[in-house]
Amino acid sequence: MSTTTQTATTLKGGEWLIKESNAFETFTPEDFNEEQIMVRDMCLQFLDTEVLPVIVRIDKLEPGLMPSLMEKAGEQGLLGASTPEDLGGLGKDFITSTLVNEGLGGGFSFSVAIAAHTGIGTLPILYFGTDAQKQKYIPKLSSGEWKGSYGLTEPNAGSDALSAKTTAILSEDGKNYILNGQKCWITNGGFADIYTVFAKIDGDKFTAFILERGMDGFTQGPEEHKMGIKGSSTVQLYFQDCKVPVENLLGEIGKGHIIAFNILNIGRLKLCAAALGGAKMAFHSVVKYANTREQFKTAIANFGAIKHKLAECATRMWVSESALYRTSKWIDDKETEMIASGKTFAEAHLGSAEEFAIECAMLKVDGSEVLDLIVDEGVQIHGGNGFSDEYMISRAYRDSRINRIYEGTNEINRLLTVDMMLKRAMKGKLDLMGPAMAVSKELMSIPDFGNEDETAFAAEKKAVIQMKKAILMVAGSAVQKLMMGLSDQQEILMNIADMSIATFHAESALLRVIKMSDKQGADAVSVQTDMMHVYLNDAVDAVNKAGKEAINAFADGDEQRMMLLGLKRFTKMAPFNSKDARRRIADACIKANKYPW
């Protein structure tokens, strides 16, 4: 993280942990171009004019309403932002398509329907379909004429998707696959025209198929009654000797897991974007309420306890946004690089998302938990009114909860974060062992008390570097001590994941502030600097706590004492007055009467 311009370097997925990032090469939301800002604003306007005025009708599942809204979104190009122009889309870059997810993220159940349609409803065919399949389905999915859905989950196969029981057998005449089984929790299932469904051929070859509404033997159950996202169509699908033409087989036989898991990588990042959009919309209403609600003859926004909540919410959104678009640019750059090297459109888009699957998993966890924080604190700030359906925050609270469950539960994504890092290290794709050994040697050495770097943000950069050392120390020691048994120690893996998530987001926030300060001057970004400091201060504590829990779980004796001393060394921070910083952050939001960045 040098403050001087360096030769551009492209990090591989996970390399942020062992290499420094250059702030001036880091993409931030301040780098959006005019077209990207226009697309985001168009999405926000669509919500204001088309969706929010009928949100109660949406929640009541008024027949035909959701499909008609999706068709309107299609007319504006919002369903095909990343689809190639020759297939009826706009052919926009990855950052722009991510902004569409954020811009529409405040639409409650509508946001869920759109995200499912443009993601898991469309991308399997776009990336894995034959030319004939793409020509048949993608233009109509991009326009909204046809709506997409996705059938993976089964009653007894949730996180363990490959244990699915739905079967597919080739008919005697070789013209159809005969599907039998059921799928549950199918978003858009009640009105979709096209479904990507997974089944096992001959009982063991996990494979994807394209099904169309009305196929023989294909039926659906009634709408589920859910705690939240009530306006999102959610049904079970039933297959009783369902005939699927052989030309509707998607991808290769027995390779369905490649489709399922690769599509989820993209979905996780896009879910973070949608959650961020939902969080911002909820926060706007919360700030407005705090400014107008009076108690003890003053607006409740003037109370320190409320300011603390507002500042924490604003900080977490700003940091999540920093990490989201930093990663989006990495994926965008990787797509460009792969296409330039001769890869196909599908290979480039899938390969770039797979490269940064670790970061996508972290973003999903953080984004969904940030949204939960905002809506929970939003209800609290509303007091009793927050429990009333008259206030939109109650809907936001109910709708938020699902985000920590679908696209892989947050527990699964935490485990995947560390699992993917360790697997890449074992395959030689990510050099974790060298840096981990260097940290071990450092623990045995006398700390360097030489002259401290006094350049701008030197202390903050050192804090991030030290947090990375803490991760390498804990993860490296856990691997050495537990070896293959580490996979059974999920608590330790989740501790390491929490350390990684906090560190990645802290670094993203710091890089953004360094870049902004250089361009605008320190005074112009003083509140953003406050947010970075508040988050970094808390992140260091979070790394210490998670690291301590992990060390105490697998180490003892001298090894334990040495590691705890090392952890203490790696998580030292100068005293910081977070109360005053939070008040400045909150005051900026209160003055703007919204999230102002």
VOTORDREN-91851 format. One line per 3 residues: number of its first residue (from 1); their letters; for each residue y negated, x, z of C-alpha. Coordinates in nm, 2 decimals. Each point is the difference from the previous one (the first is absolute). Example, Ala and Ser with C-alpha at 12.3 -4.5 7.8 and 13.67 -1.06 7.14 Angstrom:
VOTORDREN-91851
1) as) 0.45 1.23 0.78  -0.34 0.14 -0.07
//
This chain:
VOTORDREN-91851
1) mst) 0.00 0.00 0.00  -0.25 0.25 -0.11  -0.37 -0.10 -0.03
4) ttq) -0.03 0.22 -0.31  0.11 -0.12 -0.35  0.34 0.13 -0.09
7) tat) 0.23 -0.01 -0.30  0.15 -0.34 -0.03  0.34 -0.03 0.15
10) tlk) 0.25 -0.28 -0.02  0.19 -0.07 0.31  0.36 -0.13 -0.02
13) gge) 0.11 -0.28 0.22  0.01 0.11 0.37  -0.17 0.33 -0.07
16) wli) -0.31 -0.11 0.19  0.19 0.09 0.31  0.04 0.37 -0.09
19) kes) -0.30 0.06 -0.23  -0.37 -0.04 0.04  -0.19 -0.26 -0.21
22) naf) -0.33 0.06 -0.16  -0.26 -0.26 0.10  -0.17 0.02 -0.34
25) etf) 0.32 -0.07 -0.19  0.08 -0.30 0.22  -0.07 -0.34 -0.15
28) tpe) -0.19 -0.23 0.23  -0.13 -0.36 -0.04  -0.35 0.15 -0.06
31) dfn) 0.15 0.12 -0.33  0.08 -0.34 -0.15  -0.16 -0.03 -0.34
34) eeq) -0.20 -0.30 -0.12  0.29 -0.18 -0.16  0.22 0.04 0.31
37) imv) -0.28 -0.15 0.22  -0.05 -0.28 -0.25  0.38 -0.08 0.00
40) rdm) 0.00 -0.01 0.38  -0.31 -0.22 0.01  0.16 -0.24 -0.26
43) clq) 0.30 -0.03 0.23  -0.22 -0.08 0.30  -0.19 -0.26 -0.20
46) fld) 0.32 -0.16 -0.12  0.11 -0.05 0.37  -0.34 -0.14 0.09
49) tev) -0.02 -0.25 -0.29  0.36 -0.09 -0.07  0.22 0.07 0.30
52) lpv) -0.17 -0.03 0.33  -0.15 -0.34 -0.07  0.35 -0.15 -0.04
55) ivr) 0.18 0.22 0.26  0.10 -0.31 0.21  0.15 -0.16 -0.31
58) idk) 0.18 0.32 -0.07  0.15 0.01 0.35  0.13 -0.35 -0.05
61) lep) 0.19 0.12 -0.31  -0.18 -0.25 -0.23  0.23 -0.02 -0.31
64) glm) -0.14 0.19 -0.29  -0.30 0.15 0.18  0.13 0.36 0.05
67) psl) 0.13 0.03 -0.36  -0.33 -0.13 -0.14  -0.19 0.26 0.21
70) mek) 0.23 0.27 -0.13  -0.07 -0.11 -0.36  -0.37 0.02 0.07
73) age) 0.04 0.35 0.14  0.20 0.09 -0.32  -0.28 -0.13 -0.22
76) qgl) -0.23 0.26 0.17  0.25 0.28 -0.05  0.08 0.03 0.37
79) lga) 0.38 -0.03 -0.05  0.03 0.28 -0.25  -0.24 0.27 0.12
82) stp) 0.26 0.28 -0.03  0.21 -0.16 -0.29  -0.04 0.18 -0.33
85) edl) -0.24 -0.17 -0.25  0.28 -0.04 -0.26  0.18 -0.22 0.25
88) ggl) -0.29 -0.22 0.08  -0.15 0.19 0.29  -0.32 0.20 0.06
91) gkd) 0.16 0.34 0.02  -0.21 0.11 0.29  0.06 0.31 0.22
94) fit) 0.18 -0.01 0.33  -0.31 0.01 0.21  -0.14 -0.31 -0.18
97) stl) 0.33 -0.19 0.05  -0.01 0.09 0.37  -0.35 -0.13 0.02
100) vne) 0.12 -0.33 -0.14  0.25 -0.02 0.29  -0.27 0.08 0.25
103) glg) -0.25 -0.24 -0.16  0.24 -0.29 0.00  0.15 0.10 0.34
106) ggf) -0.23 -0.25 0.19  0.15 -0.30 -0.17  0.27 -0.08 0.27
109) sfs) 0.31 -0.16 -0.17  -0.16 0.04 -0.34  -0.01 0.37 0.05
112) vai) 0.38 0.00 0.08  0.08 -0.20 -0.32  -0.21 0.23 -0.22
115) aah) 0.14 0.32 0.16  0.35 -0.12 -0.05  -0.06 -0.11 -0.36
118) tgi) -0.18 0.32 -0.11  0.23 0.23 0.20  0.37 -0.08 0.06
121) gtl) -0.03 -0.30 -0.25  -0.11 0.20 -0.30  0.05 0.38 0.05
124) pil) 0.39 0.00 0.00  -0.01 -0.14 -0.36  -0.31 0.21 -0.10
127) yfg) 0.16 0.33 0.12  0.38 -0.06 -0.06  0.01 -0.27 -0.27
130) tda) 0.11 0.06 -0.36  -0.27 -0.03 -0.26  0.13 -0.35 -0.08
133) qkq) -0.02 -0.11 0.37  -0.35 0.14 0.04  -0.12 -0.17 -0.32
136) kyi) 0.15 -0.33 0.11  -0.12 -0.01 0.36  -0.29 0.24 0.08
139) pkl) -0.28 -0.16 -0.21  0.07 -0.34 0.15  0.02 0.15 0.35
142) ssg) -0.33 0.18 -0.06  -0.18 -0.31 -0.11  0.14 -0.22 0.28
145) ewk) 0.18 -0.23 -0.24  0.32 0.10 0.17  0.02 0.08 0.37
148) gsy) 0.22 0.28 0.14  0.23 0.02 0.30  0.26 0.24 0.15
151) glt) 0.33 -0.07 0.17  0.13 0.29 0.21  0.04 -0.12 0.36
154) epn) 0.30 -0.19 0.11  0.07 -0.18 0.34  0.21 0.29 0.12
157) ags) -0.16 0.28 -0.20  -0.36 0.07 0.10  -0.09 0.37 0.05
160) dal) 0.35 0.09 -0.12  -0.06 -0.14 -0.35  0.30 0.17 -0.15
163) sak) 0.24 -0.21 0.21  -0.08 -0.31 -0.21  0.28 -0.24 -0.07
166) tta) -0.12 -0.17 -0.32  0.25 0.08 -0.27  -0.01 0.02 -0.38
169) ils) 0.30 -0.02 -0.22  0.01 0.04 -0.38  0.12 -0.32 -0.17
172) edg) 0.32 0.01 -0.21  -0.20 -0.02 -0.32  -0.22 0.28 0.11
175) kny) -0.32 -0.20 -0.06  -0.11 -0.07 0.36  0.01 0.13 0.35
178) iln) 0.11 -0.27 0.25  -0.20 0.03 0.32  0.11 -0.14 0.34
181) gqk) -0.19 0.03 0.32  -0.34 -0.06 0.16  -0.33 0.17 0.07
184) cwi) -0.25 -0.08 0.27  -0.38 0.05 0.08  -0.08 -0.02 -0.37
187) tng) -0.38 0.01 -0.05  -0.12 -0.21 -0.29  0.35 -0.14 -0.02
190) gfa) -0.10 -0.36 0.00  -0.20 0.02 -0.32  0.09 0.33 -0.18
193) diy) 0.12 0.00 -0.35  0.16 0.35 0.00  0.21 0.16 0.28
196) tvf) 0.13 0.36 0.03  0.32 -0.05 0.20  0.25 0.26 0.13
199) aki) 0.37 -0.05 0.01  0.32 0.21 0.00  0.20 0.03 -0.31
202) dgd) 0.38 0.01 0.08  -0.09 0.00 0.36  -0.16 0.34 0.03
205) kft) -0.24 0.08 -0.29  -0.34 -0.10 0.13  -0.19 -0.13 -0.30
208) afi) -0.32 -0.18 -0.10  -0.02 -0.31 -0.22  -0.29 -0.20 -0.15
211) ler) 0.05 -0.37 0.08  -0.20 -0.29 -0.14  -0.08 -0.33 0.17
214) gmd) 0.25 -0.26 -0.13  0.30 0.22 -0.07  0.33 -0.18 0.06
217) gft) 0.11 0.04 0.36  -0.33 0.13 0.13  -0.17 -0.22 0.27
220) qgp) -0.24 0.04 0.28  -0.03 -0.13 0.35  -0.29 -0.18 0.17
223) eeh) -0.32 0.18 0.10  0.03 0.20 0.33  -0.22 -0.10 0.29
226) kmg) -0.16 0.33 0.11  -0.21 0.12 0.28  -0.26 0.13 -0.24
229) ikg) -0.08 0.03 -0.38  0.09 -0.37 0.00  -0.14 -0.04 -0.36
232) sst) 0.23 0.27 -0.13  0.30 -0.16 -0.17  0.31 0.13 0.18
235) vql) 0.35 -0.13 -0.09  0.36 0.09 -0.01  0.17 0.05 -0.34
238) yfq) 0.35 -0.11 -0.07  0.24 0.11 -0.27  0.31 -0.20 -0.07
241) dck) 0.17 0.13 -0.31  -0.34 0.07 -0.13  0.01 0.11 -0.37
244) vpv) -0.23 0.30 -0.07  0.01 0.13 -0.36  0.11 0.36 -0.03
247) enl) -0.33 0.09 -0.16  -0.17 -0.09 0.33  0.17 0.29 0.18
250) lge) -0.29 0.22 0.12  0.03 0.37 0.00  0.35 0.16 0.03
253) igk) 0.31 -0.14 0.16  0.04 0.13 0.36  -0.36 0.14 0.00
256) ghi) -0.17 -0.31 0.16  -0.09 0.21 0.31  -0.22 0.22 -0.22
259) iaf) -0.20 -0.31 -0.11  -0.02 -0.15 0.35  -0.11 0.32 0.19
262) nil) -0.24 0.13 -0.26  -0.18 -0.33 -0.03  -0.04 0.00 0.38
265) nig) -0.18 0.34 0.00  -0.29 -0.16 -0.21  0.02 -0.32 0.20
268) rlk) -0.06 0.18 0.33  -0.32 0.16 -0.11  -0.12 -0.32 -0.16
271) lca) 0.08 -0.19 0.32  -0.22 0.24 0.19  -0.28 -0.08 -0.25
274) aal) 0.05 -0.37 0.04  0.01 0.03 0.38  -0.33 0.20 -0.02
277) gga) -0.16 -0.28 -0.20  0.12 -0.26 0.24  -0.12 0.21 0.30
280) kma) -0.35 0.04 -0.15  -0.03 -0.37 -0.07  0.11 -0.09 0.35
283) fhs) -0.23 0.26 0.15  -0.30 -0.15 -0.18  0.06 -0.33 0.16
286) vvk) 0.05 0.16 0.34  -0.33 0.19 -0.01  -0.19 -0.31 -0.11
289) yan) 0.16 -0.19 0.29  -0.09 0.27 0.25  -0.36 0.00 -0.12
292) tre) -0.04 -0.38 0.03  0.21 -0.09 0.31  -0.21 0.02 0.31
295) qfk) 0.12 0.04 0.36  -0.22 0.08 0.30  -0.31 -0.06 -0.22
298) tai) 0.08 0.27 -0.25  0.22 0.05 -0.31  0.35 0.13 0.10
301) anf) -0.05 0.28 -0.25  -0.23 0.16 0.25  0.27 0.05 0.26
304) gai) 0.17 0.35 0.03  0.35 -0.15 0.01  -0.06 -0.18 -0.33
307) khk) -0.16 0.30 -0.16  0.30 0.21 0.09  0.23 -0.25 -0.18
310) lae) -0.23 -0.02 -0.31  -0.02 0.38 -0.02  0.37 0.05 0.03
313) cat) 0.07 -0.25 -0.27  -0.26 0.15 -0.24  0.12 0.35 0.07
316) rmw) 0.37 -0.08 -0.07  -0.09 -0.17 -0.33  -0.22 0.28 -0.11
319) vse) 0.27 0.26 0.07  0.27 -0.21 -0.16  -0.22 -0.03 -0.31
322) sal) -0.05 0.37 -0.01  0.38 0.07 0.00  0.07 -0.28 -0.25
325) yrt) -0.22 0.12 -0.27  0.07 0.37 0.06  0.37 -0.08 -0.07
328) skw) -0.08 -0.24 -0.29  -0.18 0.28 -0.18  0.30 0.23 0.05
331) idd) 0.22 -0.26 -0.16  -0.25 -0.06 -0.28  -0.02 0.37 -0.07
334) ket) 0.38 0.04 0.00  0.03 -0.29 -0.25  -0.24 0.18 -0.23
337) emi) 0.18 0.33 0.04  0.34 -0.15 -0.07  -0.12 -0.19 -0.31
340) asg) -0.16 0.32 -0.13  0.34 0.18 0.05  0.17 -0.26 -0.23
343) ktf) 0.13 -0.25 0.26  0.00 -0.36 -0.10  -0.23 -0.26 0.16
346) aea) 0.28 -0.12 0.23  0.12 0.35 0.09  -0.36 0.11 0.09
349) hlg) -0.08 -0.30 0.21  0.33 0.00 0.19  0.01 0.38 0.03
352) sae) -0.35 0.02 0.14  0.07 -0.27 0.26  0.32 0.16 0.10
355) efa) -0.17 0.34 0.04  -0.23 -0.15 0.26  0.25 -0.24 0.16
358) iec) -0.05 0.17 0.34  -0.37 -0.08 -0.01  0.06 -0.36 -0.13
361) aml) 0.23 -0.06 0.30  -0.27 0.13 0.24  -0.27 -0.21 -0.16
364) kvd) 0.21 -0.31 0.03  0.05 0.05 0.37  -0.37 0.08 0.07
367) gse) -0.15 -0.27 -0.23  0.21 -0.28 0.15  -0.06 0.11 0.36
370) vld) -0.38 0.04 -0.07  -0.01 -0.36 -0.13  0.19 -0.12 0.31
373) liv) -0.25 0.18 0.22  -0.30 -0.16 -0.17  0.14 -0.36 0.01
376) deg) 0.12 0.04 0.36  -0.34 0.13 0.12  -0.16 -0.26 -0.22
379) vqi) 0.17 -0.28 0.18  -0.10 0.16 0.33  -0.36 0.02 -0.10
382) hgg) 0.00 -0.36 -0.10  0.14 -0.09 0.34  0.14 -0.36 0.02
385) ngf) -0.14 -0.07 -0.35  0.23 0.26 -0.14  0.29 -0.22 0.09
388) sde) -0.14 -0.29 -0.20  0.09 -0.06 -0.37  -0.37 -0.08 -0.06
391) ymi) -0.06 0.38 0.00  0.14 0.21 -0.28  0.10 0.28 0.24
394) sra) 0.29 -0.21 0.13  0.15 -0.02 -0.35  -0.06 0.37 -0.05
397) yrd) 0.18 0.07 0.33  0.31 -0.20 -0.10  0.01 0.13 -0.36
400) sri) -0.03 0.37 0.11  0.32 0.02 0.19  0.23 0.00 -0.31
403) nri) -0.14 0.33 -0.13  0.18 0.21 0.26  0.33 -0.16 -0.12
406) yeg) 0.02 -0.02 -0.38  -0.01 0.30 -0.24  0.22 0.16 0.25
409) tne) -0.06 -0.05 0.37  -0.24 0.24 0.17  0.30 0.15 0.19
412) inr) 0.18 0.06 -0.32  -0.31 0.16 -0.16  -0.05 0.22 0.30
415) llt) 0.36 0.12 -0.03  -0.03 0.05 -0.37  -0.32 0.21 0.04
418) vdm) 0.19 0.27 0.19  0.33 -0.05 -0.18  -0.16 0.06 -0.34
421) mlk) -0.19 0.31 0.13  0.32 0.15 0.14  0.21 -0.08 -0.31
424) ram) -0.27 0.17 -0.22  0.01 0.30 0.23  0.38 0.02 -0.03
427) kgk) -0.02 -0.02 -0.38  -0.27 0.28 -0.01  -0.26 -0.24 -0.13
430) ldl) -0.22 0.04 0.31  -0.02 0.32 0.19  0.00 -0.12 0.36
433) mgp) 0.22 0.28 0.15  -0.24 0.28 -0.07  -0.30 -0.16 0.16
436) ama) 0.22 -0.13 0.29  0.13 0.35 0.07  -0.36 0.13 -0.01
439) vsk) -0.10 -0.25 0.27  0.30 0.11 0.21  -0.12 0.36 -0.02
442) elm) -0.35 -0.11 0.09  0.13 -0.17 0.32  0.14 0.34 0.11
445) sip) -0.33 0.18 -0.06  -0.32 0.03 0.20  -0.26 -0.26 -0.11
448) dfg) -0.28 0.14 -0.21  -0.32 -0.01 0.19  -0.21 0.17 -0.27
451) ned) -0.33 -0.12 -0.13  -0.01 -0.37 -0.06  -0.09 -0.13 -0.35
454) eta) -0.34 -0.17 0.03  -0.02 -0.14 -0.35  -0.04 -0.38 -0.05
457) faa) 0.31 -0.19 0.11  0.19 0.31 0.09  0.12 -0.14 0.33
460) ekk) 0.12 -0.32 -0.17  0.18 0.19 -0.27  0.17 0.22 0.27
463) avi) 0.10 -0.32 0.19  0.18 -0.13 -0.32  0.17 0.33 -0.06
466) qmk) 0.12 0.01 0.36  0.13 -0.36 -0.03  0.20 0.10 -0.30
469) kai) 0.15 0.29 0.20  0.10 -0.24 0.27  0.19 -0.21 -0.26
472) lmv) 0.17 0.31 -0.14  0.09 0.12 0.35  0.15 -0.33 0.11
475) ags) 0.18 -0.08 -0.33  0.13 0.35 -0.05  0.14 0.03 0.36
478) avq) 0.15 -0.35 -0.03  0.18 0.09 -0.32  0.13 0.33 0.15
481) klm) 0.11 -0.16 0.32  0.15 -0.32 -0.13  0.08 0.09 -0.36
484) mgl) 0.19 -0.29 -0.16  -0.02 -0.20 0.32  -0.38 -0.04 -0.04
487) sdq) 0.06 -0.30 -0.23  0.14 -0.19 0.29  -0.30 0.08 0.22
490) qei) -0.23 -0.26 -0.15  -0.25 0.01 0.29  -0.06 0.37 -0.06
493) lmn) -0.04 -0.06 -0.37  -0.25 -0.27 0.06  -0.19 0.23 0.24
496) iad) -0.03 0.26 -0.28  -0.10 -0.27 -0.24  -0.28 -0.11 0.23
499) msi) -0.12 0.36 0.03  0.00 0.02 -0.38  -0.18 -0.33 -0.06
502) atf) -0.28 0.09 0.25  -0.04 0.35 -0.15  -0.01 -0.11 -0.36
505) hae) -0.25 -0.27 0.07  -0.22 0.23 0.21  0.00 0.27 -0.27
508) sal) -0.09 -0.27 -0.26  -0.29 -0.11 0.21  -0.12 0.35 0.05
511) lrv) 0.02 0.09 -0.37  -0.20 -0.30 -0.08  -0.28 0.08 0.25
514) ikm) -0.02 0.36 -0.12  -0.04 -0.11 -0.36  -0.26 -0.27 0.09
517) sdk) -0.20 0.24 0.22  -0.02 0.26 -0.28  -0.12 -0.26 -0.25
520) qga) -0.22 -0.22 0.22  -0.10 0.22 0.30  0.13 -0.03 0.35
523) dav) -0.26 -0.25 0.12  0.09 -0.25 -0.28  0.36 -0.01 0.12
526) svq) -0.04 0.02 0.37  0.18 -0.32 0.07  0.29 0.09 -0.23
529) tdm) 0.01 0.33 0.19  0.02 -0.20 0.32  0.30 -0.20 -0.14
532) mhv) 0.18 0.32 -0.09  -0.06 0.15 0.34  0.12 -0.31 0.18
535) yln) 0.31 -0.02 -0.20  0.07 0.38 0.02  -0.04 -0.01 0.37
538) dav) 0.25 -0.28 0.04  0.23 0.15 -0.26  0.03 0.33 0.20
541) dav) 0.09 -0.20 0.31  0.25 -0.21 -0.21  0.17 0.32 -0.13
544) nka) 0.02 0.14 0.35  0.16 -0.32 0.14  0.25 -0.04 -0.28
547) gke) 0.08 0.37 0.00  0.06 0.00 0.37  0.24 -0.29 -0.02
550) ain) 0.19 0.17 -0.28  0.02 0.33 0.18  0.12 -0.16 0.33
553) afa) 0.27 -0.18 -0.20  0.18 0.30 -0.14  -0.11 0.32 0.18
556) dgd) 0.04 0.12 0.36  -0.05 0.31 0.21  -0.20 0.29 -0.13
559) eqr) 0.00 -0.14 -0.35  -0.16 -0.32 0.12  -0.26 0.18 0.20
562) mml) -0.09 0.23 -0.29  -0.03 -0.29 -0.24  -0.21 -0.21 0.24
565) lgl) -0.24 0.29 0.05  -0.01 0.04 -0.38  -0.08 -0.37 -0.04
568) krf) -0.27 0.03 0.25  -0.15 0.29 -0.19  0.02 -0.18 -0.33
571) tkm) -0.17 -0.32 0.13  -0.30 0.14 0.18  -0.33 -0.16 -0.08
574) apf) -0.35 0.06 0.13  -0.14 -0.29 0.21  -0.13 -0.28 -0.21
577) nsk) -0.21 -0.30 0.10  0.18 -0.27 -0.20  -0.18 -0.28 0.18
580) dar) -0.34 0.09 -0.15  0.15 0.06 -0.34  0.17 -0.34 0.00
583) rri) -0.33 -0.16 0.09  -0.17 0.16 -0.29  0.29 -0.12 -0.23
586) ada) -0.02 -0.35 0.13  -0.38 -0.01 -0.02  0.03 0.08 -0.37
589) cik) 0.24 -0.29 -0.06  -0.21 -0.24 0.22  -0.32 0.09 -0.20
592) ank) 0.18 -0.05 -0.33  0.17 -0.31 0.13  0.32 0.12 -0.17
595) ypw) 0.22 0.31 -0.07  -0.28 0.20 -0.17  0.18 0.28 -0.17
//
